[in-house]
Structure formats: structure tokens, C-alpha cells
């Protein structure tokens, strides 16, 4: 299979899983400002995470209650953290087919550095294309204006690819993207 066909085939599978997960999540009617599809530097199958303003208020208040840290400080610390979101790995069972497809691909940890980078790049491009497909369908404008949400594909731990992909998926001039660039970009 040619590289672009490989990417498109993976992207279609990822988009189907992410569509189901995000649409189910968005049924709660909250206003989202952050939606991400994240993976590791080893290119594991992705998961979604998201933050809504409502979830941020509740989670920062909960964490502040458990510590002596002000709610506003907690909110600043967790605002862009995929792992701190109550919606981290939301609908992960929808990604079983994606996990299977990723498992059928070369085991990235066994690859030499050039092949590792090439394989990781295929996976990231497929993830980016998947979110672009969902964006084109209007998924990220279900509970809020699209300009109000930062849509991301992220590698964890963070690296500079995250910012490059973010700039391709979002208009740099939107309030959400300006905030992410100022507060969280690598």
C-alpha cells in the first residue's frame, strides 16, 4: 500500500472511533474549548481527551478543595492537560479497531530511528487527517462556535510537532488558538 493510502485507511478508522466518542461526549451539552487526540512518542493507538468550561470549573474546584491552592491557580495548571480532564480516554472502547490496526503495523520500538520516525509520522498524519475529517463535518461546532475550541493532535510528552499540527488544524487568530499558543504550546 502506498504511504498516502496507508494514511487515509488509518485516518478513516480513527475518524470513525473519534466521531463516536466525541459525539457521545458532546451529548452532555457542555461548551468545549479543548479537544485532543493524543498518543505517545512510541505511536500507541490514540485516545481522546477534552475540556469544557463546565468541567474545568468543577474539576478545579474539586482539586482546590483537596489542597490549599486557589481555584484559579488549579484552573491555570490543568486547563490544557489532557490527563487531568475527567474526559481523558472518553469512549476508549470505540478505539478497539484502531488499536488492532496499530498492532498490525510495525512495532515502532523495534525500529531503527529513521524507520521509527517514518512510522510515527504515518500515524500522526493519519490522526491529523481524521480530526480534519471530523472538523469538516462540523463535529467540533456542536456545542460551541468552532472558533471557540482548540482541536489538537498531541504527542505525550509534548513536543514541537504538537504546535505545528495545531496550526494546521486551527486558525491561529481564533481566541481558543491564541490562548493555547500563549499558555500551552511547545
N, C-alpha and C positions, 0 to 999 in steps of 0.2 A: 504494500500500500504506500502511496506517495505521502510525503510529510503533511501536505495540506489536507488530504483525505483523512489521514490519521487524526489530525487536529479536529476536523469537522465531525468525524464519527464520535470521538470522545466528547466534544462540545455538546452534541445532541443529547447524549446520555446524561451529562452533567446538568444541562439546562432542564431536562425533564425532572430530575431529582430536586434541583433547586427551586423550580417553579412550584412543585407540590409543597415543599417546605415553606417557602416564603408566602405563598397564597394562604396556606393554613395558618401561619403565624399572623398574617395581616387581618385575619378574620376578627381579631380582638379589637380592631378599630383604633389602636394607638397610633400616634404620629411618630414615624420613624425618621431619624436623621443619619443613621449609620447602618449599612447592610454590607456584609462581607462574606466572601467565600475564601476560606483560608486553608493553607496547607503548611507543611514543614519544609525545610531545606532538603529533606530526603524525598520530597514529592509524594507523600502519602495522599490517599484519596481525600478530597476536600470535605469540609463541613461548613455549615453556615453559622453566622452569628449576627446579631443585630441589636441596636439600641433604639428605644423610643424615648421621647422626653418623659413620658409617664413612668417607664421602667427605671430611668436614671434617677428620677425624684424618689421613688420608693426604695431602690437599692442603696442610694447614698444616705438616705435617712436611716435605713436598717444598719448599715455599716457604721454610721456615726454614733448610733445608739450603743453599739458594742465597743466603742472606743471613746477616747476623749478628743477626737478630731471633729472639727466643724463640718456640717453637711456640705457646705460649699467647697471645702478642700477635698473631701472624698469625691464629690461630683467631678471636680477637675482631674483627679487621679484616675478615675475609672471611665470617664466619658468616651474614650476611644479604645477601650480594652475589650477585645473580643472575648477573652477568658473570664472577665468579671461580669459579663452580661448574663442575666437569667435566661437568655435565649441562645446561649452558646450551645452548639451541636443540636439545635432545634430540628426535629424531624430527621435525625441522622439515619433512621431505618430506611428512609427514602433513598439513601445513597448506597444501598446494598449492591445494586447493579454496577454502579460506578466503582465501588471497591473491587468487585470482581474484574472489571475491565482493567483497573490499575494493577491488580495482582497478575494479570495475564501479560502485562508489559515487562520489559527487562527490570530485574531487581536493581534499583538505582544504586544501592550501597555497594554492589559488586562491580560497578563500572569504573573505568578509568576516568579521570577528571573531565576530559573533553566529552566523552560519551555521557557522563553524569550530567554535565551542563546541557547537552543537547536534549537528553531525555526530560530533564526538569523543564526546559524551555517548551517542549511539546506540551507538557502537562499544564504549564502556566498559560500558554496561548489558548489551549482548549478551555480552561477555566474563564479566561477573559472573554473569549468568543461566546461562551454560554451566558455570561452576565450581559453581554451586549445584546444577545437574542432576547433575553428577558426584558431588558430595558426598551428595546424596540417594540415589544408587546405592551408596554406601559405598566408592567408589574410594580415598578418602584414608585408609581404615582397613584397607587390605590388608596392610601390614607392621607396623603400629603402631596403637595406640588413636587414634581421631580427635582426641581432646583433646591429643595429643602433637604434632600438626602444625598449623602456621600456613598456611592456604590464602589466597593473595593474588591480586588483580589489581592490577598496578602500572604506573604511567606512569613512564618514564625520560626525563630526570632526574626524581627523586622530586618529588611534590607532595602537598598535603594531601588530595587525593582518595584517595590510597592508604590513608590511615588510616580514612577514612570507609567505604570499601569493605571493608577488613579487619574492621571492627567489625560489618558486616552479614554477612560470610561466616563469622566465628568467634565463639565465646563469649568475651567479654572476660575471663572468670575462669579460663580454662584456663591451665596453665603455659606452653604454647607462645606463646599470645597475650600473656600478661603479659610474657614475655621480649621478644617483638618490640616491644611498645609501649614498654618501657623502653629497649631498645637500638637500635631502628631506625626507629620511627615518625616521620613528618614533622610 
